[in-house]
Amino acid sequence: MSKIMLTRRKLLVTGAAGASSLVLGGCDTFDFLSQNDSAARAVLEKANDLTYHAQRLLIRNGALATEYSETEIRQGQRPNGSTDPQTNEYLTLKDNGFADYRLSVTGLVERPRNYSLSELRNMPSRTQITRHDCVEGWSCIAKWTGTPLSRILDEVGLKPNARFVVFHCYDKYDDNAGAVPYYESCDLVDARHPQTILAYGLNGESLPVANGAPIRVRIERALGYKQPKYVHTIELVDSFAHMGRGKGGFWEDLGYDWYAGI
């Protein structure tokens, strides 16, 4: 007798995509996500917290997301969100082939540092073929190459009160307050995960601008909006209270799940 096998990863992606597509589509049912005093939003936030802690208990910290063979790459990585930042600083860097790009590592670290793109490319790297699962409901398999984030964290050294890694980006998004810089974050477990890399290569070529050049983050056990593009600063913090609306990311400030694990 045949059995229908629904993996936990697929179940979570399907559920998240279904709910979030209603939000993205402007469904009135989900207007409460932008209302900080909404009782329904508070219930969902508690459910997200429960999911996070449950997954941390059930999944080994080093458990890998599925990796694929090159024959399963059927198309180029689909660009999504912002695809060509127009800030003056980014345009200047792009015009010079990112030769003057510097990735800053700041915050609760012992040795703040700046890395050029060439320095990152000359560090030990990791290449992985993984599936990008977008909250909008689509997925895409691609090959990513980059510097393991754990190596960067080891080099700068973390202060004892560091709890989260925040990624600050060149691209901007519009919210109710106007255009604001995109930012995203993760905890130290995901930051040190073997598949979490600062990607500078895509499908054997340099990372294209549309996909986040010169550096984008890959957190392979999370949904697509947790993979920020155009990263210029990595900040170690003990809380999110001093940035945005205190939720840990641009979309999270608008009501999305912070962990977004799959």
Buried (B, 14 or more C-beta within 10 A) or exposed (E): EEEEEEEEBEEBBEEBBEBBEEBEEEEEEBEBBBEEEBEEBEEBBEEBEEBBEEBBEEEEEEEEBEBBEEEEBEEBBBBBBBEEBEBEEBEEBBEEEBEEBBBBBBBBBEEEBEBBBEEBBEBEBBEBBBBBBBBBBEEBBBBBBBBBBBBBBEBBBBEEEBBBBBBBBBBBBEBEEEEBBBBBBBBBEBBBBBBBBBBBBBBEEBBBBBBBBBBBBBBBBBBBBBBBBBBBBBBBBBEBEEBBBEBBBBBBBBBBBBBBBB
